[in-house]
Protein backbone atom coordinates (compact mmCIF):
# COMPACT_ATOMS: atom_id res chain seq x y z
CA UNK A 1 0.00 0.00 0.00
CA UNK A 2 1.24 3.45 -0.84
CA UNK A 3 2.06 5.39 2.36
CA UNK A 4 0.13 8.38 1.05
CA UNK A 5 -3.02 6.27 0.88
CA UNK A 6 -3.08 6.12 4.67
CA UNK A 7 -4.21 9.77 4.58
CA UNK A 8 -6.95 9.17 2.02
CA UNK A 9 -10.56 9.59 3.02
CA UNK A 10 -13.37 7.39 1.73
CA UNK A 11 -15.26 9.06 -1.08
CA UNK A 12 -18.91 8.99 -1.94
CA UNK A 13 -18.08 9.35 -5.65
CA UNK A 14 -20.00 6.59 -7.45
CA UNK A 15 -17.15 5.93 -9.90
CA UNK A 16 -14.95 4.73 -7.01
CA UNK A 17 -17.45 2.39 -5.37
CA UNK A 18 -16.72 -1.28 -6.14
CA UNK A 19 -19.12 -2.88 -8.59
CA UNK A 20 -21.32 -5.65 -7.23
CA UNK A 21 -19.45 -8.94 -7.34
CA UNK A 22 -16.03 -7.36 -7.87
CA UNK A 23 -15.10 -6.39 -4.33
CA UNK A 24 -14.29 -9.92 -3.15
CA UNK A 25 -14.14 -12.19 -6.19
CA UNK A 26 -14.03 -15.94 -5.91
CA UNK A 27 -10.71 -16.47 -7.66
CA UNK A 28 -11.34 -20.15 -8.13
CA UNK A 29 -14.37 -19.32 -10.26
CA UNK A 30 -12.48 -16.66 -12.18
CA UNK A 31 -9.86 -19.16 -13.34
CA UNK A 32 -12.44 -20.69 -15.68
CA UNK A 33 -13.63 -17.37 -17.11
CA UNK A 34 -14.18 -17.44 -20.86
CA UNK A 35 -13.40 -14.51 -23.15
CA UNK A 36 -17.11 -13.77 -23.45
CA UNK A 37 -17.56 -13.72 -19.66
CA UNK A 38 -14.50 -11.51 -19.26
CA UNK A 39 -15.77 -9.05 -21.88
CA UNK A 40 -19.24 -8.93 -20.35
CA UNK A 41 -18.12 -8.65 -16.71
CA UNK A 42 -15.48 -5.98 -17.30
CA UNK A 43 -17.23 -3.91 -19.98
CA UNK A 44 -16.26 -0.25 -19.43
CA UNK A 45 -13.77 -1.25 -16.73
CA UNK A 46 -10.02 -0.53 -16.68
CA UNK A 47 -9.48 -4.23 -15.91
CA UNK A 48 -10.21 -4.86 -19.58
CA UNK A 49 -6.81 -3.33 -20.41
CA UNK A 50 -5.08 -6.33 -18.83
CA UNK A 51 -6.92 -8.61 -21.25
CA UNK A 52 -8.27 -11.95 -20.10
CA UNK A 53 -4.85 -13.59 -20.20
CA UNK A 54 -3.35 -10.96 -17.91
CA UNK A 55 -6.17 -11.23 -15.41
CA UNK A 56 -6.00 -15.04 -15.35
CA UNK A 57 -2.22 -14.89 -14.98
CA UNK A 58 -2.74 -12.78 -11.84
CA UNK A 59 -5.47 -15.10 -10.60
CA UNK A 60 -3.16 -18.09 -11.01
CA UNK A 61 -0.42 -16.30 -9.06
CA UNK A 62 -2.84 -15.42 -6.27
CA UNK A 63 -4.09 -19.01 -6.09
CA UNK A 64 -0.54 -20.34 -6.01
CA UNK A 65 0.37 -17.96 -3.21
CA UNK A 66 -2.76 -19.01 -1.34
CA UNK A 67 -1.46 -22.59 -1.60
CA UNK A 68 -4.72 -24.37 -0.93
CA UNK A 69 -5.56 -27.72 -2.49
CA UNK A 70 -9.04 -26.25 -3.10
CA UNK A 71 -7.54 -24.35 -6.04
CA UNK A 72 -6.12 -27.43 -7.80
CA UNK A 73 -9.16 -28.22 -10.02
CA UNK A 74 -9.38 -24.61 -11.24
CA UNK A 75 -5.64 -24.49 -11.92
CA UNK A 76 -5.78 -27.82 -13.75
CA UNK A 77 -8.35 -26.16 -16.00
CA UNK A 78 -5.86 -23.33 -16.48
CA UNK A 79 -3.30 -25.85 -17.74
CA UNK A 80 -5.61 -26.40 -20.72
CA UNK A 81 -6.18 -22.72 -21.51
CA UNK A 82 -5.52 -21.53 -25.06
CA UNK A 83 -3.10 -18.87 -23.77
CA UNK A 84 0.45 -20.00 -22.90
CA UNK A 85 0.66 -17.18 -20.35
CA UNK A 86 -2.24 -18.70 -18.41
CA UNK A 87 -0.95 -22.28 -18.77
CA UNK A 88 2.52 -21.35 -17.55
CA UNK A 89 1.29 -19.52 -14.48
CA UNK A 90 -1.21 -22.27 -13.70
CA UNK A 91 1.75 -24.68 -13.80
CA UNK A 92 3.73 -22.45 -11.44
CA UNK A 93 0.77 -22.26 -9.05
CA UNK A 94 0.27 -26.02 -9.07
CA UNK A 95 3.95 -26.41 -8.27
CA UNK A 96 3.54 -24.10 -5.28
CA UNK A 97 0.61 -26.18 -4.02
CA UNK A 98 2.54 -29.39 -4.60
CA UNK A 99 -0.21 -31.89 -3.81
CA UNK A 100 -0.32 -35.30 -5.44
CA UNK A 101 -3.21 -34.17 -7.64
CA UNK A 102 -1.29 -31.04 -8.67
CA UNK A 103 1.81 -33.04 -9.59
CA UNK A 104 -0.24 -35.60 -11.51
CA UNK A 105 -1.88 -32.83 -13.56
CA UNK A 106 1.52 -31.29 -14.30
CA UNK A 107 2.92 -34.61 -15.53
CA UNK A 108 -0.14 -35.16 -17.75
CA UNK A 109 0.17 -31.67 -19.28
CA UNK A 110 3.90 -32.09 -19.82
CA UNK A 111 3.18 -35.01 -22.14
CA UNK A 112 1.16 -32.81 -24.53
CA UNK A 113 2.48 -29.26 -24.03
CA UNK A 114 4.10 -27.69 -27.10
CA UNK A 115 5.09 -24.23 -25.81
CA UNK A 116 8.74 -24.18 -24.67
CA UNK A 117 8.19 -21.65 -21.89
CA UNK A 118 5.22 -23.59 -20.48
CA UNK A 119 7.25 -26.81 -20.62
CA UNK A 120 9.96 -25.01 -18.63
CA UNK A 121 7.43 -23.88 -16.02
CA UNK A 122 5.99 -27.38 -15.71
CA UNK A 123 9.44 -28.92 -15.39
CA UNK A 124 10.48 -26.38 -12.74
CA UNK A 125 7.27 -27.00 -10.84
CA UNK A 126 7.79 -30.75 -10.85
CA UNK A 127 11.40 -30.39 -9.69
CA UNK A 128 10.56 -28.14 -6.75
C-alpha positions in Angstrom: 0.0 0.0 0.0 1.2 3.5 -0.8 2.1 5.4 2.4 0.1 8.4 1.0 -3.0 6.3 0.9 -3.1 6.1 4.7 -4.2 9.8 4.6 -6.9 9.2 2.0 -10.6 9.6 3.0 -13.4 7.4 1.7 -15.3 9.1 -1.1 -18.9 9.0 -1.9 -18.1 9.3 -5.6 -20.0 6.6 -7.4 -17.2 5.9 -9.9 -15.0 4.7 -7.0 -17.5 2.4 -5.4 -16.7 -1.3 -6.1 -19.1 -2.9 -8.6 -21.3 -5.6 -7.2 -19.5 -8.9 -7.3 -16.0 -7.4 -7.9 -15.1 -6.4 -4.3 -14.3 -9.9 -3.1 -14.1 -12.2 -6.2 -14.0 -15.9 -5.9 -10.7 -16.5 -7.7 -11.3 -20.2 -8.1 -14.4 -19.3 -10.3 -12.5 -16.7 -12.2 -9.9 -19.2 -13.3 -12.4 -20.7 -15.7 -13.6 -17.4 -17.1 -14.2 -17.4 -20.9 -13.4 -14.5 -23.2 -17.1 -13.8 -23.5 -17.6 -13.7 -19.7 -14.5 -11.5 -19.3 -15.8 -9.0 -21.9 -19.2 -8.9 -20.3 -18.1 -8.6 -16.7 -15.5 -6.0 -17.3 -17.2 -3.9 -20.0 -16.3 -0.2 -19.4 -13.8 -1.2 -16.7 -10.0 -0.5 -16.7 -9.5 -4.2 -15.9 -10.2 -4.9 -19.6 -6.8 -3.3 -20.4 -5.1 -6.3 -18.8 -6.9 -8.6 -21.3 -8.3 -11.9 -20.1 -4.9 -13.6 -20.2 -3.4 -11.0 -17.9 -6.2 -11.2 -15.4 -6.0 -15.0 -15.3 -2.2 -14.9 -15.0 -2.7 -12.8 -11.8 -5.5 -15.1 -10.6 -3.2 -18.1 -11.0 -0.4 -16.3 -9.1 -2.8 -15.4 -6.3 -4.1 -19.0 -6.1 -0.5 -20.3 -6.0 0.4 -18.0 -3.2 -2.8 -19.0 -1.3 -1.5 -22.6 -1.6 -4.7 -24.4 -0.9 -5.6 -27.7 -2.5 -9.0 -26.2 -3.1 -7.5 -24.4 -6.0 -6.1 -27.4 -7.8 -9.2 -28.2 -10.0 -9.4 -24.6 -11.2 -5.6 -24.5 -11.9 -5.8 -27.8 -13.8 -8.4 -26.2 -16.0 -5.9 -23.3 -16.5 -3.3 -25.9 -17.7 -5.6 -26.4 -20.7 -6.2 -22.7 -21.5 -5.5 -21.5 -25.1 -3.1 -18.9 -23.8 0.5 -20.0 -22.9 0.7 -17.2 -20.3 -2.2 -18.7 -18.4 -0.9 -22.3 -18.8 2.5 -21.3 -17.5 1.3 -19.5 -14.5 -1.2 -22.3 -13.7 1.7 -24.7 -13.8 3.7 -22.4 -11.4 0.8 -22.3 -9.1 0.3 -26.0 -9.1 4.0 -26.4 -8.3 3.5 -24.1 -5.3 0.6 -26.2 -4.0 2.5 -29.4 -4.6 -0.2 -31.9 -3.8 -0.3 -35.3 -5.4 -3.2 -34.2 -7.6 -1.3 -31.0 -8.7 1.8 -33.0 -9.6 -0.2 -35.6 -11.5 -1.9 -32.8 -13.6 1.5 -31.3 -14.3 2.9 -34.6 -15.5 -0.1 -35.2 -17.7 0.2 -31.7 -19.3 3.9 -32.1 -19.8 3.2 -35.0 -22.1 1.2 -32.8 -24.5 2.5 -29.3 -24.0 4.1 -27.7 -27.1 5.1 -24.2 -25.8 8.7 -24.2 -24.7 8.2 -21.7 -21.9 5.2 -23.6 -20.5 7.2 -26.8 -20.6 10.0 -25.0 -18.6 7.4 -23.9 -16.0 6.0 -27.4 -15.7 9.4 -28.9 -15.4 10.5 -26.4 -12.7 7.3 -27.0 -10.8 7.8 -30.7 -10.9 11.4 -30.4 -9.7 10.6 -28.1 -6.8 
